[in-house]
């Protein structure tokens, strides 16, 4: 186990149907956990915007609107950072156009400084 993983502390894991109606409950949960670990309100609001963008992208692109599929959201704390991972079994996301600046899908949240980084696995 790497040094980085040793310092990561699991906080929560939730599995939701890929239905946008569950998004407000998810963002409320994430905001509450973020506040508990000391994230400021403005940062939590920005995190909600990022989570909304990612969740909707999974539903619309990964699952093509199939709300019977599921999305896992995992929250952990790494040092002073809150880490939010979103896992799904939808169609793979080709992140190469995004990295090359040819896809603006997440550009609003990245350019606004809403997140430090986005990783695709």
PyMOL commands that set and color helices and strands:
alter all, ss='L'
color gray80, all
select helices_A, chain A and resi 3-6+20-36+41-62+96-99+107-111
alter helices_A, ss='H'
color red, helices_A
select strands_A, chain A and resi 8-17+70-78+81-88
alter strands_A, ss='S'
color yellow, strands_A
deselect
rebuild
show_as cartoon
